[in-house]
Amino acid sequence: MEFITKDVTKDPETLAEVQRMGATATPVIVIDGEDVVFGFARRQLEGLLKL
């Protein structure tokens, strides 16, 4: 499974990106550029990733 890690504490553009999504905390996980998961929601992630 491929993924990209972005650090909001080191990259102002990434911080602005997640703020535009409405995030107020991390992690913010974007799957295939469409589905956004706020926080570590294991069941939601498993469903979206078909695990």
Secondary structure, 3 states (H helix, E strand, C coil): CCCCCCCCCCCHHHHHHHHHCCCCCCCEEEECCCEEEECCCHHHHHHHHCC
